[in-house]
Amino acid sequence: MRRRLSFGVLTASAVALVTAAIFPLLAGASAPGPAYLAVASYSAKAQHRNLAKLSVTTGAAIPRHPDAFIRSNPVVGFGWVDLGTSRAFVVTIHPAIGRDSRQNPNGWHAHTVTLGTGATGLNDFCLASIDSSPTAGIQLHGKTMRVNVRTRVLPFGVSAIDAAVGFTVQKDSACPSGLAVRVST
């Protein structure tokens, strides 16, 4: 017998699971970001009404597999952000906290998230919620990551994207979830 969880229960459970897994790892996780997290340019285009094509180009080759920096941070990723709604489509990798994706549990995979205010120190946003784990086509070509994703799973219209950034997730007790997003520059 298959049971359905409500979206609110699923979101709360996902945040609780990620929070419980991340807290022990955060003790020394903060570190300057490598050049592959510094976004030099990005694009966000609708190929047609059902498919969005997103990309980032960075300062160095993006690793296909976790390197020392990725293994030493709870979450590393790239996000395309709508600052007006505080929502983001992110592509992340997080071997330190374990699997949370069916698509590519040990590698780069997608989530949609909601950001909040109140982060302290070097952190830029609070991680308010992890909203979904959509399937996306993710390709790495040296310094460029290309993502194909159905427009219906984006938390906003493609034209609403204001920025794309590289980031890590860090502990921040000022955030309701206890987690913050630190943008790499």
One Martini backbone bead per residue (centre of mass of N, CA, C, O) as a GRO file, in nm:
protein
  185
    1MET     BB    1   0.095   0.037   0.024
    2ARG     BB    2   0.050   0.369  -0.066
    3ARG     BB    3   0.173   0.674   0.069
    4ARG     BB    4   0.091   1.012   0.135
    5LEU     BB    5   0.246   1.316   0.164
    6SER     BB    6   0.248   1.613   0.252
    7PHE     BB    7   0.416   1.889   0.164
    8GLY     BB    8   0.469   1.997   0.453
    9VAL     BB    9   0.586   1.735   0.569
   10LEU     BB   10   0.810   1.699   0.361
   11THR     BB   11   0.956   1.967   0.412
   12ALA     BB   12   1.004   1.934   0.716
   13SER     BB   13   1.158   1.666   0.689
   14ALA     BB   14   1.389   1.763   0.509
   15VAL     BB   15   1.500   1.981   0.698
   16ALA     BB   16   1.546   1.797   0.943
   17LEU     BB   17   1.740   1.599   0.806
   18VAL     BB   18   1.953   1.802   0.712
   19THR     BB   19   2.009   1.929   0.986
   20ALA     BB   20   2.099   1.669   1.136
   21ALA     BB   21   2.337   1.608   0.931
   22ILE     BB   22   2.495   1.888   0.941
   23PHE     BB   23   2.580   1.986   1.227
   24PRO     BB   24   2.836   1.795   1.272
   25LEU     BB   25   2.991   1.930   1.005
   26LEU     BB   26   3.025   2.257   1.085
   27ALA     BB   27   3.268   2.329   1.261
   28GLY     BB   28   3.496   2.367   0.988
   29ALA     BB   29   3.356   2.446   0.702
   30SER     BB   30   3.457   2.718   0.669
   31ALA     BB   31   3.557   2.849   0.343
   32PRO     BB   32   3.700   2.945   0.086
   33GLY     BB   33   3.625   2.970  -0.233
   34PRO     BB   34   3.661   2.844  -0.522
   35ALA     BB   35   3.676   2.929  -0.855
   36TYR     BB   36   3.425   2.736  -0.930
   37LEU     BB   37   3.219   2.941  -0.754
   38ALA     BB   38   3.279   3.176  -0.951
   39VAL     BB   39   3.060   3.364  -1.122
   40ALA     BB   40   3.090   3.512  -1.445
   41SER     BB   41   2.833   3.369  -1.584
   42TYR     BB   42   2.489   3.366  -1.715
   43SER     BB   43   2.190   3.169  -1.800
   44ALA     BB   44   1.826   3.214  -1.896
   45LYS     BB   45   1.618   2.999  -2.094
   46ALA     BB   46   1.354   2.945  -2.311
   47GLN     BB   47   1.304   2.715  -2.549
   48HIS     BB   48   1.021   2.653  -2.437
   49ARG     BB   49   0.739   2.615  -2.243
   50ASN     BB   50   0.888   2.328  -2.116
   51LEU     BB   51   1.199   2.452  -2.144
   52ALA     BB   52   1.494   2.505  -1.961
   53LYS     BB   53   1.806   2.698  -1.992
   54LEU     BB   54   2.089   2.666  -1.790
   55SER     BB   55   2.385   2.865  -1.682
   56VAL     BB   56   2.739   2.844  -1.588
   57THR     BB   57   3.037   3.043  -1.550
   58THR     BB   58   3.364   3.005  -1.428
   59GLY     BB   59   3.702   3.022  -1.291
   60ALA     BB   60   3.679   2.698  -1.307
   61ALA     BB   61   3.672   2.380  -1.300
   62ILE     BB   62   3.415   2.164  -1.252
   63PRO     BB   63   3.360   1.910  -1.056
   64ARG     BB   64   3.228   1.589  -1.085
   65HIS     BB   65   3.370   1.524  -0.819
   66PRO     BB   66   3.459   1.522  -0.509
   67ASP     BB   67   3.646   1.730  -0.337
   68ALA     BB   68   3.783   1.868  -0.063
   69PHE     BB   69   3.580   2.101  -0.043
   70ILE     BB   70   3.319   1.940  -0.071
   71ARG     BB   71   3.384   1.739   0.169
   72SER     BB   72   3.407   2.006   0.384
   73ASN     BB   73   3.105   2.055   0.298
   74PRO     BB   74   2.776   2.009   0.319
   75VAL     BB   75   2.716   2.233   0.081
   76VAL     BB   76   2.732   2.260  -0.278
   77GLY     BB   77   2.661   2.529  -0.527
   78PHE     BB   78   2.408   2.639  -0.762
   79GLY     BB   79   2.214   2.947  -0.824
   80TRP     BB   80   1.890   3.046  -0.933
   81VAL     BB   81   1.749   3.374  -0.876
   82ASP     BB   82   1.456   3.523  -0.714
   83LEU     BB   83   1.449   3.808  -0.530
   84GLY     BB   84   1.135   3.867  -0.514
   85THR     BB   85   1.075   3.556  -0.375
   86SER     BB   86   1.319   3.386  -0.251
   87ARG     BB   87   1.385   3.189  -0.487
   88ALA     BB   88   1.538   2.866  -0.592
   89PHE     BB   89   1.751   2.707  -0.823
   90VAL     BB   90   1.945   2.413  -0.753
   91VAL     BB   91   2.282   2.280  -0.769
   92THR     BB   92   2.406   1.995  -0.593
   93ILE     BB   93   2.661   1.885  -0.348
   94HIS     BB   94   2.662   1.620  -0.063
   95PRO     BB   95   2.843   1.376   0.077
   96ALA     BB   96   2.846   1.441   0.390
   97ILE     BB   97   2.509   1.404   0.424
   98GLY     BB   98   2.406   1.255   0.179
   99ARG     BB   99   2.113   1.133   0.063
  100ASP     BB  100   1.830   1.314  -0.150
  101SER     BB  101   1.840   1.158  -0.432
  102ARG     BB  102   1.747   0.975  -0.718
  103GLN     BB  103   1.914   1.076  -0.959
  104ASN     BB  104   2.208   1.181  -0.790
  105PRO     BB  105   2.322   1.106  -0.485
  106ASN     BB  106   2.659   1.152  -0.545
  107GLY     BB  107   2.588   1.414  -0.705
  108TRP     BB  108   2.460   1.622  -0.910
  109HIS     BB  109   2.162   1.810  -0.811
  110ALA     BB  110   1.826   1.908  -0.762
  111HIS     BB  111   1.661   2.207  -0.625
  112THR     BB  112   1.423   2.374  -0.430
  113VAL     BB  113   1.419   2.704  -0.270
  114THR     BB  114   1.400   2.901   0.031
  115LEU     BB  115   1.466   3.224   0.135
  116GLY     BB  116   1.607   3.430   0.399
  117THR     BB  117   1.640   3.632   0.661
  118GLY     BB  118   1.910   3.687   0.922
  119ALA     BB  119   2.183   3.650   0.859
  120THR     BB  120   2.518   3.601   0.969
  121GLY     BB  121   2.799   3.736   0.897
  122LEU     BB  122   2.903   3.576   0.599
  123ASN     BB  123   2.615   3.540   0.555
  124ASP     BB  124   2.325   3.597   0.332
  125PHE     BB  125   2.117   3.355   0.392
  126CYS     BB  126   1.849   3.182   0.472
  127LEU     BB  127   1.731   2.852   0.504
  128ALA     BB  128   1.399   2.789   0.494
  129SER     BB  129   1.370   2.574   0.238
  130ILE     BB  130   1.305   2.254   0.098
  131ASP     BB  131   1.085   2.191  -0.173
  132SER     BB  132   1.255   2.017  -0.397
  133SER     BB  133   1.352   1.727  -0.638
  134PRO     BB  134   1.419   1.770  -0.938
  135THR     BB  135   1.459   1.686  -1.254
  136ALA     BB  136   1.780   1.709  -1.434
  137GLY     BB  137   1.996   1.821  -1.682
  138ILE     BB  138   2.349   1.768  -1.624
  139GLN     BB  139   2.636   1.957  -1.741
  140LEU     BB  140   2.993   1.923  -1.775
  141HIS     BB  141   3.229   2.188  -1.910
  142GLY     BB  142   3.446   2.265  -1.720
  143LYS     BB  143   3.337   2.596  -1.646
  144THR     BB  144   3.055   2.457  -1.732
  145MET     BB  145   2.706   2.463  -1.653
  146ARG     BB  146   2.433   2.263  -1.768
  147VAL     BB  147   2.065   2.306  -1.767
  148ASN     BB  148   1.782   2.095  -1.791
  149VAL     BB  149   1.437   2.207  -1.738
  150ARG     BB  150   1.133   2.209  -1.638
  151THR     BB  151   0.928   2.477  -1.600
  152ARG     BB  152   0.719   2.350  -1.386
  153VAL     BB  153   0.962   2.313  -1.153
  154LEU     BB  154   0.994   2.592  -1.123
  155PRO     BB  155   0.956   2.867  -0.886
  156PHE     BB  156   0.964   3.022  -1.167
  157GLY     BB  157   1.019   3.218  -1.413
  158VAL     BB  158   1.280   3.257  -1.618
  159SER     BB  159   1.261   3.583  -1.626
  160ALA     BB  160   1.306   3.609  -1.295
  161ILE     BB  161   1.601   3.587  -1.312
  162ASP     BB  162   1.869   3.776  -1.143
  163ALA     BB  163   2.071   3.532  -1.057
  164ALA     BB  164   2.399   3.371  -1.020
  165VAL     BB  165   2.548   3.130  -0.786
  166GLY     BB  166   2.780   3.041  -0.562
  167PHE     BB  167   2.772   2.795  -0.281
  168THR     BB  168   2.718   2.752   0.071
  169VAL     BB  169   2.643   2.572   0.361
  170GLN     BB  170   2.573   2.704   0.693
  171LYS     BB  171   2.589   2.774   1.012
  172ASP     BB  172   2.296   2.955   1.175
  173SER     BB  173   2.130   3.055   1.462
  174ALA     BB  174   1.953   3.295   1.329
  175CYS     BB  175   1.820   3.074   1.179
  176PRO     BB  176   1.547   2.878   1.194
  177SER     BB  177   1.709   2.620   1.064
  178GLY     BB  178   2.037   2.681   1.111
  179LEU     BB  179   2.070   2.777   0.804
  180ALA     BB  180   2.302   2.899   0.553
  181VAL     BB  181   2.393   3.115   0.286
  182ARG     BB  182   2.707   3.128   0.106
  183VAL     BB  183   2.841   3.340  -0.109
  184SER     BB  184   3.045   3.328  -0.384
  185THR     BB  185   3.323   3.544  -0.533
   0.00000   0.00000   0.00000
